[in-house]
Amino acid sequence: MHIAFAGHIAGADVQAYLHEGAAPAPRGYLGAPLTGILIGELLRLGHRVTGITTDPQLPLNGGPVRREGPNFTFIACPARPRAWRPNGLRLGRAVDLFAFERRQIRQAIIEAAPDIVHAHWSYEFALAALAQPAPHLITCHDSPAVVLRYTRSFYRALRFLMAQRVFRRGREFSTVSDYMARELSGALGHLPQVIPNPVAPYVLSLGREHPAPGSRRVAMVCNGWDRRKNPEPALRAFALWRAAEPLAELHLYGAGFGEGEAAQQWARTEGLTPGLFFHGQTPHRQLVVALAEMDALLHPALEESFGVVLAEAMAIGLPVVAGRDSGAVGWVMGADADGVCATGVLTEVRSPDALAAALAEVFDQAYAARSLAGLERVRGSFSSSSVTKLYEARYVAVLDAWDTGAASAKSAAVQLDASSTERPTVGRI
């Protein structure tokens, strides 16, 4: 099967799939290691894959850049770096709803001539997939309505409108958690299939059951200092907990959490810097190696569509403190209907006091059991091989349904054509 992957693909995540000695892949679209993981698994299963993404570092008049590997093609299309201000003679990408980018993605798909297009996220890549003739599967990784609720901006409003067009026109959808299926069911008119995000083999290889530690090294991974990520109560909670655990450390990773960035500036203003270590944006492999040296993960987000870092921390063996009512968080952690789970502690993340109490609880006598439960949860539900097999089965089902639909449409057209050649009866207008 030839699958075209259209979505966020970083060149570094697929470099290993190119021919030995090939020129470095373009930078691509950063921030979603899951696409590189799925591409690698599909190649391992013997499929042909074309990965199509965008790259704002490429010249806008230079055309797509291609790199080849065994059974694999990587195509990076130029993208306008600015959303509103002009990009040379071109409009900002938001002004025309990513029209320039969508045309290039669509053309790359048509030239690749895949059996099926797997588009990720419900925005420009999905719209491009819907504008070409091959069967499609669209995987929704977020809820545009929820994103807009937490990030009220004209840019997000336009992205919301793009997604609504996708939901109206698309035929085959999947999403990444039970929470997301319920969240999108109204817009789609049905419950989409749930296929979770994969955890990379190199993350699983770091997994081990952690005994109760003597240290108190906690990691927090947030990309962006914003309301949805909810970092302020977490930093206040850490300060409260550290009063009883003076050697506790909180290591902060992600955009906005580096030296001199928003998180550190706010913590200094509030007098909360003792015990905090600001690492900032960190390459994924380097990040998971750092997580393997930690004792627990603190994840204060108010909403997650999946929360890959939760699954990665559990895969490494770290118990997790996270939100009881934070979207997919409880589902990923295996919580029951009462919000109790064996892999960590769920709590009210808006409350610093509740978060501080949960940090104390996660290090209690059940610590090792939580570590083991997290390992088992990820290995059983989120391994890259099991997730890719679910997608492989869905591709087959989509192609079968597409063939059936095409045959039905052809039959209806034949019947209509035959009826139009019948001799008119008396009284027919």
C-alpha positions as CSV (number, residue, x, y, z in Angstrom):
1,M,0.0,0.0,0.0
2,H,1.2,3.5,-0.8
3,I,0.3,6.0,2.0
4,A,0.8,9.7,1.7
5,F,1.3,11.3,5.1
6,A,0.3,14.9,5.1
7,G,0.9,16.8,8.3
8,H,3.5,18.0,10.8
9,I,6.7,16.2,10.0
10,A,10.1,17.3,11.1
11,G,13.0,16.5,8.8
12,A,15.1,15.2,11.7
13,D,12.4,12.7,12.6
14,V,12.6,11.0,9.1
15,Q,16.3,11.5,8.2
16,A,17.0,7.9,9.2
17,Y,14.6,6.7,6.5
18,L,16.5,8.3,3.7
19,H,19.2,6.7,1.6
20,E,22.6,6.5,3.3
21,G,24.6,9.5,2.5
22,A,21.5,11.5,1.4
23,A,21.6,15.3,1.9
24,P,20.0,16.4,5.2
25,A,16.3,16.6,5.0
26,P,14.8,20.1,5.2
27,R,13.7,21.3,8.7
28,G,10.1,20.6,8.0
29,Y,7.3,21.2,10.6
30,L,8.5,20.7,14.1
31,G,6.6,19.6,17.2
32,A,5.0,16.2,16.3
33,P,7.4,13.3,16.7
34,L,4.4,10.9,16.4
35,T,4.3,11.3,12.6
36,G,7.9,10.2,12.2
37,I,7.2,7.2,14.5
38,L,4.2,6.1,12.4
39,I,6.1,6.6,9.1
40,G,8.9,4.4,10.4
41,E,6.5,1.6,11.5
42,L,4.7,1.7,8.2
43,L,8.0,1.3,6.3
44,R,8.9,-1.5,8.6
45,L,5.7,-3.3,7.7
46,G,6.6,-3.0,4.0
47,H,4.4,-0.1,2.9
48,R,5.5,2.7,0.6
49,V,5.2,6.1,2.3
50,T,5.3,9.7,1.0
51,G,5.6,12.2,3.8
52,I,4.4,15.7,2.9
53,T,4.8,18.7,5.1
54,T,5.5,22.5,5.1
55,D,8.6,24.4,6.0
56,P,8.7,28.2,6.6
57,Q,12.5,28.3,6.2
58,L,12.3,27.3,2.5
59,P,12.3,30.1,-0.2
60,L,8.7,30.9,-1.2
61,N,9.5,30.8,-4.9
62,G,11.8,27.8,-4.8
63,G,9.2,25.0,-4.9
64,P,9.1,21.8,-2.8
65,V,12.2,20.0,-1.7
66,R,12.3,16.2,-2.1
67,R,14.5,13.6,-0.4
68,E,14.3,9.9,-1.1
69,G,14.9,6.7,0.8
70,P,14.0,3.0,0.5
71,N,10.3,3.0,-0.2
72,F,10.1,6.5,1.2
73,T,9.8,10.1,-0.2
74,F,9.9,13.2,2.0
75,I,8.5,16.4,0.5
76,A,8.8,19.7,2.2
77,C,6.7,22.5,0.7
78,P,7.5,26.2,1.3
79,A,5.3,27.9,3.8
80,R,4.9,31.6,4.6
81,P,6.5,32.4,8.0
82,R,4.2,35.3,8.8
83,A,0.5,34.9,9.6
84,W,-0.7,38.5,9.0
85,R,2.0,40.7,7.6
86,P,3.0,40.3,3.9
87,N,5.7,37.7,3.1
88,G,7.4,39.6,0.2
89,L,4.7,39.9,-2.4
90,R,2.5,37.3,-0.8
91,L,-0.2,37.8,1.8
92,G,0.1,36.5,5.4
93,R,-0.9,32.9,5.5
94,A,-3.9,33.5,7.8
95,V,-5.3,36.2,5.5
96,D,-6.2,33.7,2.7
97,L,-6.7,30.7,5.0
98,F,-3.4,29.1,4.1
99,A,-4.3,29.0,0.3
100,F,-0.7,29.1,-0.9
101,E,0.3,26.2,1.5
102,R,-2.8,24.2,0.6
103,R,-2.2,24.4,-3.1
104,Q,1.3,23.0,-2.7
105,I,0.3,20.2,-0.4
106,R,-2.6,19.2,-2.7
107,Q,-0.2,19.2,-5.8
108,A,2.3,17.1,-3.9
109,I,-0.3,14.6,-3.1
110,I,-1.6,14.4,-6.7
111,E,1.9,13.9,-8.0
112,A,2.6,11.2,-5.5
113,A,-0.5,9.3,-6.6
114,P,-1.0,7.4,-3.3
115,D,-3.6,4.7,-2.6
116,I,-4.7,6.7,0.5
117,V,-3.9,10.1,2.1
118,H,-3.6,10.2,5.9
119,A,-3.9,13.8,6.9
120,H,-3.1,14.9,10.4
121,W,-4.9,17.8,12.2
122,S,-8.0,19.3,10.8
123,Y,-6.7,22.4,9.2
124,E,-4.6,23.1,6.0
125,F,-3.3,19.5,5.6
126,A,-6.8,18.1,5.9
127,L,-8.3,20.7,3.4
128,A,-5.5,19.8,0.9
129,A,-6.3,16.1,1.3
130,L,-10.0,16.8,0.6
131,A,-9.1,18.8,-2.6
132,Q,-7.6,15.8,-4.4
133,P,-9.2,12.5,-5.6
134,A,-7.5,9.8,-3.5
135,P,-9.3,8.3,-0.5
136,H,-8.5,10.0,2.8
137,L,-8.3,9.5,6.5
138,I,-8.2,12.6,8.7
139,T,-6.9,12.2,12.2
140,C,-8.1,15.0,14.5
141,H,-5.5,15.8,17.2
142,D,-7.3,18.6,18.9
143,S,-10.7,20.2,19.3
144,P,-10.8,23.5,17.4
145,A,-13.6,24.8,19.6
146,V,-11.7,24.0,22.8
147,V,-8.5,25.6,21.4
148,L,-10.5,28.7,20.5
149,R,-12.1,28.8,24.0
150,Y,-8.7,28.9,25.7
151,T,-6.9,31.0,23.1
152,R,-9.3,33.7,22.0
153,S,-7.8,35.3,18.9
154,F,-8.8,36.1,15.3
155,Y,-6.1,33.7,14.1
156,R,-7.7,30.8,16.1
157,A,-11.2,31.8,15.0
158,L,-10.0,31.4,11.3
159,R,-8.5,28.1,12.2
160,F,-11.8,27.1,13.7
161,L,-13.6,28.0,10.5
162,M,-11.1,25.9,8.4
163,A,-11.8,22.9,10.6
164,Q,-15.6,23.3,10.3
165,R,-15.1,23.1,6.5
166,V,-13.1,19.9,7.0
167,F,-15.8,18.4,9.3
168,R,-18.5,19.2,6.7
169,R,-16.6,17.8,3.7
170,G,-14.6,15.0,5.1
171,R,-15.7,11.4,4.9
172,E,-13.3,9.3,7.0
173,F,-12.1,10.5,10.4
174,S,-10.3,9.1,13.5
175,T,-9.1,10.8,16.7
176,V,-6.7,10.1,19.5
177,S,-8.7,9.6,22.7
178,D,-12.1,8.7,24.0
179,Y,-12.5,12.3,25.2
180,M,-11.8,13.7,21.7
181,A,-14.3,11.3,20.1
182,R,-17.0,12.7,22.3
183,E,-15.8,16.2,21.9
184,L,-16.0,16.0,18.1
185,S,-19.1,13.9,17.7
186,G,-21.4,16.9,17.4
187,A,-19.4,18.5,14.6
188,L,-18.9,15.2,12.7
189,G,-22.3,13.7,13.3
190,H,-20.9,10.5,14.6
191,L,-18.3,9.1,17.0
192,P,-15.0,8.8,15.2
193,Q,-12.8,5.8,15.7
194,V,-10.2,6.2,18.5
195,I,-6.6,5.3,17.6
196,P,-4.2,6.7,20.2
197,N,-0.9,8.5,19.7
198,P,2.1,6.2,19.7
199,V,5.0,6.1,22.1
200,A,8.3,5.7,20.3
201,P,10.4,2.5,20.7
202,Y,13.4,4.6,22.0
203,V,11.1,5.9,24.8
204,L,9.9,2.5,25.7
205,S,13.5,1.2,25.8
206,L,14.2,3.6,28.7
207,G,11.3,2.1,30.7
208,R,11.9,0.5,34.1
209,E,10.1,0.1,37.3
210,H,11.2,2.8,39.7
211,P,11.5,1.9,43.4
212,A,10.6,4.6,45.9
213,P,13.3,7.2,45.4
214,G,15.3,9.1,48.0
215,S,15.3,12.2,45.7
216,R,12.3,14.4,44.7
217,R,13.1,15.4,41.2
218,V,9.9,16.4,39.3
219,A,9.6,17.3,35.7
220,M,7.0,19.6,34.0
221,V,6.8,19.8,30.2
222,C,4.7,22.6,28.8
223,N,4.9,24.2,25.4
224,G,3.8,27.8,26.0
225,W,3.0,30.0,28.9
226,D,-0.7,30.1,28.5
227,R,-4.0,29.6,30.3
228,R,-4.7,26.1,28.9
229,K,-1.3,24.8,30.0
230,N,-2.0,26.3,33.5
231,P,1.5,26.6,34.8
232,E,1.0,29.3,37.5
233,P,-0.8,27.1,40.0
234,A,1.8,24.4,39.4
235,L,4.7,26.6,40.3
236,R,2.8,27.9,43.4
237,A,2.1,24.3,44.4
238,F,5.7,23.3,44.0
239,A,6.7,26.1,46.4
240,L,4.1,24.9,49.0
241,W,5.3,21.3,48.7
242,R,9.0,22.3,48.8
243,A,8.4,23.8,52.2
244,A,8.1,20.2,53.5
245,E,10.6,18.8,51.0
246,P,13.5,21.3,50.9
247,L,15.6,19.2,48.5
248,A,12.8,19.0,45.9
249,E,13.5,20.1,42.4
250,L,11.2,21.1,39.6
251,H,12.7,20.8,36.1
252,L,10.8,22.9,33.5
253,Y,10.9,22.0,29.8
254,G,9.2,23.6,26.7
255,A,8.8,26.9,24.9
256,G,8.6,29.7,27.4
257,F,10.3,27.8,30.1
258,G,13.9,28.5,29.4
259,E,16.4,30.9,31.0
260,G,15.0,34.4,30.8
261,E,11.7,33.3,29.3
262,A,8.2,33.9,30.5
263,A,8.1,31.3,33.2
264,Q,11.3,32.4,34.8
265,Q,10.3,36.1,34.6
266,W,7.0,35.3,36.3
267,A,8.6,33.1,39.0
268,R,11.1,35.8,39.9
269,T,8.3,38.4,40.2
270,E,6.4,36.0,42.5
271,G,9.5,34.9,44.5
272,L,9.1,31.3,43.5
273,T,12.4,30.5,41.9
274,P,14.0,28.3,44.6
275,G,14.2,24.7,43.4
276,L,13.3,25.6,39.8
277,F,15.5,24.6,36.9
278,F,14.6,26.2,33.5
279,H,15.6,24.1,30.6
280,G,13.3,25.5,27.9
281,Q,12.6,23.9,24.5
282,T,14.6,20.6,24.2
283,P,14.9,18.2,21.3
284,H,12.7,15.2,21.9
285,R,15.3,12.5,22.3
286,Q,17.2,14.7,24.7
287,L,14.0,15.4,26.6
288,V,13.1,11.8,27.2
289,V,16.6,11.0,28.3
290,A,16.3,13.8,30.8
291,L,12.9,12.5,31.9
292,A,14.4,9.1,32.6
293,E,16.5,10.8,35.4
294,M,13.4,12.2,37.1
295,D,11.2,10.8,39.8
296,A,7.7,12.0,38.7
297,L,5.9,14.2,36.2
298,L,3.7,17.2,37.1
299,H,1.2,18.0,34.3
300,P,-1.1,20.8,35.3
301,A,-2.8,21.3,31.9
302,L,-6.5,22.2,32.0
303,E,-7.2,20.2,28.8
304,E,-5.4,17.7,26.7
305,S,-6.7,15.9,23.6
306,F,-4.2,13.1,24.4
307,G,-1.1,14.4,26.1
308,V,1.9,12.4,24.7
309,V,4.2,13.5,27.5
310,L,1.9,11.7,29.9
311,A,2.3,8.4,28.0
312,E,6.0,9.0,27.6
313,A,6.5,9.6,31.3
314,M,4.5,6.5,32.2
315,A,6.5,4.5,29.6
316,I,9.7,5.5,31.3
317,G,8.2,4.5,34.7
318,L,7.4,7.9,36.2
319,P,4.2,8.3,38.3
320,V,2.2,11.3,37.2
321,V,0.3,14.1,38.9
322,A,-2.3,15.6,36.6
323,G,-5.8,17.0,36.2
324,R,-8.9,15.0,37.2
325,D,-11.1,16.9,34.7
326,S,-8.4,17.8,32.0
327,G,-9.9,16.2,28.9
328,A,-8.1,13.0,27.9
329,V,-5.7,13.0,30.8
330,G,-7.7,10.5,32.9
331,W,-8.2,8.2,29.9
332,V,-4.6,8.1,29.0
333,M,-3.7,7.4,32.7
334,G,-6.3,4.6,32.9
335,A,-8.5,6.2,35.5
336,D,-11.8,4.7,36.5
337,A,-15.2,6.5,36.6
338,D,-14.3,8.0,40.0
339,G,-11.0,9.5,38.7
340,V,-8.9,6.9,40.5
341,C,-6.0,5.5,38.6
342,A,-3.1,3.2,39.4
343,T,-0.5,5.2,37.4
344,G,-0.5,8.4,39.4
345,V,-2.6,10.9,41.2
346,L,-5.4,13.0,39.6
347,T,-6.4,16.2,41.3
348,E,-7.9,19.7,40.9
349,V,-5.1,21.4,38.9
350,R,-6.5,24.9,39.4
351,S,-5.8,24.7,43.1
352,P,-2.1,25.0,44.3
353,D,-3.1,23.4,47.6
354,A,-4.6,20.4,45.9
355,L,-1.6,20.1,43.6
356,A,0.8,20.3,46.5
357,A,-1.1,17.5,48.3
358,A,-1.0,15.4,45.2
359,L,2.8,15.8,44.9
360,A,3.2,14.6,48.4
361,E,0.8,11.7,47.8
362,V,2.5,10.5,44.6
363,F,5.7,9.7,46.6
364,D,3.8,7.6,49.2
365,Q,4.1,3.8,49.7
366,A,2.3,3.1,46.4
367,Y,5.0,4.8,44.4
368,A,6.6,1.7,42.9
369,A,3.2,0.2,42.1
370,R,2.3,3.4,40.2
371,S,5.5,3.1,38.3
372,L,4.9,-0.4,37.2
373,A,1.2,0.3,36.4
374,G,2.3,3.1,34.0
375,L,4.7,0.9,32.2
376,E,2.1,-1.8,31.7
377,R,-0.5,0.7,30.6
378,V,1.7,2.2,27.8
379,R,3.1,-1.1,26.6
380,G,-0.4,-2.6,26.3
381,S,-2.2,0.4,24.7
382,F,0.2,3.0,23.2
383,S,3.2,1.1,21.7
384,S,4.1,2.3,18.2
385,S,3.6,-1.2,16.7
386,S,0.1,-1.7,18.2
387,V,-1.0,1.8,17.1
388,T,0.3,1.4,13.6
389,K,-1.5,-1.9,13.2
390,L,-4.7,-0.1,14.1
391,Y,-4.1,2.5,11.4
392,E,-3.1,-0.2,8.9
393,A,-6.5,-2.0,9.5
394,R,-8.3,1.4,9.1
395,Y,-6.6,2.1,5.8
396,V,-7.9,-1.2,4.4
397,A,-11.4,-0.4,5.7
398,V,-11.3,3.0,4.2
399,L,-10.2,1.7,0.8
400,D,-12.9,-1.0,0.9
401,A,-15.6,1.5,1.8
402,W,-14.3,3.9,-0.9
403,D,-14.4,1.2,-3.6
404,T,-18.0,0.2,-2.5
405,G,-19.0,3.9,-2.6
406,A,-17.5,4.4,-6.0
407,A,-19.2,1.2,-7.3
408,S,-22.6,2.4,-5.9
409,A,-22.1,5.8,-7.4
410,K,-21.2,4.3,-10.8
411,S,-24.3,2.0,-10.7
412,A,-26.5,4.9,-9.8
413,A,-25.1,6.9,-12.7
414,V,-25.7,4.0,-15.1
415,Q,-29.3,3.7,-14.0
416,L,-29.8,7.4,-14.4
417,D,-28.3,7.4,-17.8
418,A,-30.5,4.4,-18.8
419,S,-33.6,6.1,-17.5
420,S,-32.8,9.3,-19.5
421,T,-32.9,7.3,-22.8
422,E,-36.4,5.8,-22.2
423,R,-39.2,6.9,-24.5
424,P,-41.3,9.6,-22.8
425,T,-44.8,8.5,-21.7
426,V,-47.9,10.6,-22.3
427,G,-48.2,13.5,-19.9
428,R,-44.4,13.5,-18.9
429,I,-43.1,17.1,-18.7
